[in-house]
Amino acid sequence: MALFEASRIFSHRNCETGRIEWFFHAREGVIGPYESVDKATQMMVDFIETCKKLGSDGGRSEKGKPQLSLEQEDSSQQGVWKIEFNDWH
C-alpha cells in the first residue's frame, strides 16, 4: 500500500471570476479548466481512452511518438489549452 495516492484532478479559484475551476494533470501538461470535478474526471477518462486508441504513450517510447498536441487557446487565458489529435494512421 502506498503512503498516499496522488490525484490527477485538482481545483483552483479563478482570481478574476471567483469561480472554482477544475483541471487534470497529464504527461502533456495541465488540461482544463472545467466547470466541475465530474466534467474534469470525464474529460480525463476520454483523454486517456483517445491516447490509447491512437497508440500514444505520452512520448515514453520512440513507437509512441505523440499524436496529439496542446496549443494555448487564447494567450490572455493563461492555463487554457486546446487538445488537438493528429491521426497519423
Short mmCIF file of the C-alpha atoms (twelve columns), coordinates in Angstrom:
data_MODEL
# 
_entry.id   MODEL 
# 
loop_
_atom_site.group_PDB 
_atom_site.id 
_atom_site.type_symbol 
_atom_site.label_atom_id 
_atom_site.label_alt_id 
_atom_site.label_comp_id 
_atom_site.label_asym_id 
_atom_site.label_seq_id 
_atom_site.Cartn_x 
_atom_site.Cartn_y 
_atom_site.Cartn_z 
_atom_site.pdbx_PDB_model_num 
ATOM 1  C CA . MET A 1  0.000   0.000  0.000   1 
ATOM 2  C CA . ALA A 2  1.299   3.456  -0.914  1 
ATOM 3  C CA . LEU A 3  1.808   6.155  1.694   1 
ATOM 4  C CA . PHE A 4  -0.520  8.412  -0.247  1 
ATOM 5  C CA . GLU A 5  -2.412  8.399  -3.502  1 
ATOM 6  C CA . ALA A 6  -1.978  11.426 -5.740  1 
ATOM 7  C CA . SER A 7  -4.963  12.625 -7.703  1 
ATOM 8  C CA . ARG A 8  -4.685  13.925 -11.234 1 
ATOM 9  C CA . ILE A 9  -7.761  16.099 -10.636 1 
ATOM 10 C CA . PHE A 10 -7.406  19.400 -8.814  1 
ATOM 11 C CA . SER A 11 -9.242  22.698 -8.403  1 
ATOM 12 C CA . HIS A 12 -8.216  26.320 -8.401  1 
ATOM 13 C CA . ARG A 13 -10.141 29.515 -7.680  1 
ATOM 14 C CA . ASN A 14 -10.012 31.910 -10.621 1 
ATOM 15 C CA . CYS A 15 -8.874  35.292 -9.197  1 
ATOM 16 C CA . GLU A 16 -10.798 37.254 -11.807 1 
ATOM 17 C CA . THR A 17 -14.152 35.450 -11.682 1 
ATOM 18 C CA . GLY A 18 -14.021 33.996 -8.168  1 
ATOM 19 C CA . ARG A 19 -15.204 30.663 -9.578  1 
ATOM 20 C CA . ILE A 20 -13.715 27.284 -8.761  1 
ATOM 21 C CA . GLU A 21 -12.221 25.697 -11.887 1 
ATOM 22 C CA . TRP A 22 -11.222 22.047 -12.267 1 
ATOM 23 C CA . PHE A 23 -8.187  20.644 -14.107 1 
ATOM 24 C CA . PHE A 24 -6.339  17.374 -14.589 1 
ATOM 25 C CA . HIS A 25 -2.658  16.512 -14.900 1 
ATOM 26 C CA . ALA A 26 -1.382  14.564 -17.926 1 
ATOM 27 C CA . ARG A 27 2.133   13.970 -19.247 1 
ATOM 28 C CA . GLU A 28 1.270   16.545 -21.886 1 
ATOM 29 C CA . GLY A 29 0.546   19.213 -19.270 1 
ATOM 30 C CA . VAL A 30 -2.277  20.602 -17.163 1 
ATOM 31 C CA . ILE A 31 -5.596  20.417 -19.009 1 
ATOM 32 C CA . GLY A 32 -8.658  22.489 -18.206 1 
ATOM 33 C CA . PRO A 33 -10.451 24.441 -16.859 1 
ATOM 34 C CA . TYR A 34 -13.734 22.567 -16.445 1 
ATOM 35 C CA . GLU A 35 -16.790 23.703 -14.526 1 
ATOM 36 C CA . SER A 36 -16.996 20.670 -12.221 1 
ATOM 37 C CA . VAL A 37 -14.972 17.799 -10.833 1 
ATOM 38 C CA . ASP A 38 -17.281 15.409 -12.694 1 
ATOM 39 C CA . LYS A 39 -16.595 17.118 -16.032 1 
ATOM 40 C CA . ALA A 40 -12.827 17.169 -15.412 1 
ATOM 41 C CA . THR A 41 -12.918 13.483 -14.496 1 
ATOM 42 C CA . GLN A 42 -14.905 12.572 -17.614 1 
ATOM 43 C CA . MET A 43 -12.582 14.609 -19.854 1 
ATOM 44 C CA . MET A 44 -9.543  12.904 -18.294 1 
ATOM 45 C CA . VAL A 45 -11.054 9.464  -18.942 1 
ATOM 46 C CA . ASP A 46 -11.852 10.485 -22.545 1 
ATOM 47 C CA . PHE A 47 -8.313  11.861 -22.967 1 
ATOM 48 C CA . ILE A 48 -6.742  8.606  -21.733 1 
ATOM 49 C CA . GLU A 49 -9.000  6.486  -23.957 1 
ATOM 50 C CA . THR A 50 -8.159  8.624  -27.001 1 
ATOM 51 C CA . CYS A 51 -4.435  8.297  -26.258 1 
ATOM 52 C CA . LYS A 52 -4.832  4.507  -26.054 1 
ATOM 53 C CA . LYS A 53 -6.744  4.379  -29.354 1 
ATOM 54 C CA . LEU A 54 -4.056  6.459  -31.074 1 
ATOM 55 C CA . GLY A 55 -1.260  4.395  -29.560 1 
ATOM 56 C CA . SER A 56 0.212   7.476  -27.915 1 
ATOM 57 C CA . ASP A 57 2.174   6.728  -24.778 1 
ATOM 58 C CA . GLY A 58 2.973   10.331 -23.901 1 
ATOM 59 C CA . GLY A 59 6.386   10.190 -25.545 1 
ATOM 60 C CA . ARG A 60 7.700   7.415  -23.290 1 
ATOM 61 C CA . SER A 61 8.981   5.436  -26.286 1 
ATOM 62 C CA . GLU A 62 10.019  6.001  -29.882 1 
ATOM 63 C CA . LYS A 63 6.967   3.992  -31.034 1 
ATOM 64 C CA . GLY A 64 4.600   6.130  -29.018 1 
ATOM 65 C CA . LYS A 65 5.521   9.488  -30.571 1 
ATOM 66 C CA . PRO A 66 2.843   11.962 -29.548 1 
ATOM 67 C CA . GLN A 67 -0.104  12.028 -31.884 1 
ATOM 68 C CA . LEU A 68 -1.707  14.885 -30.070 1 
ATOM 69 C CA . SER A 69 -0.656  18.366 -29.217 1 
ATOM 70 C CA . LEU A 70 -1.660  21.066 -26.789 1 
ATOM 71 C CA . GLU A 71 -1.992  24.626 -28.004 1 
ATOM 72 C CA . GLN A 72 -2.870  27.599 -25.884 1 
ATOM 73 C CA . GLU A 73 -6.432  28.526 -26.820 1 
ATOM 74 C CA . ASP A 74 -6.127  32.205 -26.008 1 
ATOM 75 C CA . SER A 75 -2.937  33.885 -24.827 1 
ATOM 76 C CA . SER A 76 -4.947  36.092 -22.458 1 
ATOM 77 C CA . GLN A 77 -6.272  32.998 -20.649 1 
ATOM 78 C CA . GLN A 78 -3.219  31.510 -19.026 1 
ATOM 79 C CA . GLY A 79 -3.563  27.764 -18.491 1 
ATOM 80 C CA . VAL A 80 -6.360  27.259 -21.044 1 
ATOM 81 C CA . TRP A 81 -5.328  24.667 -23.610 1 
ATOM 82 C CA . LYS A 82 -6.882  23.133 -26.701 1 
ATOM 83 C CA . ILE A 83 -6.181  19.446 -27.339 1 
ATOM 84 C CA . GLU A 84 -5.587  18.532 -30.961 1 
ATOM 85 C CA . PHE A 85 -5.482  14.879 -32.033 1 
ATOM 86 C CA . ASN A 86 -3.412  14.047 -35.119 1 
ATOM 87 C CA . ASP A 87 -4.382  10.671 -36.524 1 
ATOM 88 C CA . TRP A 88 -1.255  9.540  -38.382 1 
ATOM 89 C CA . HIS A 89 -2.595  6.084  -39.260 1 
# 
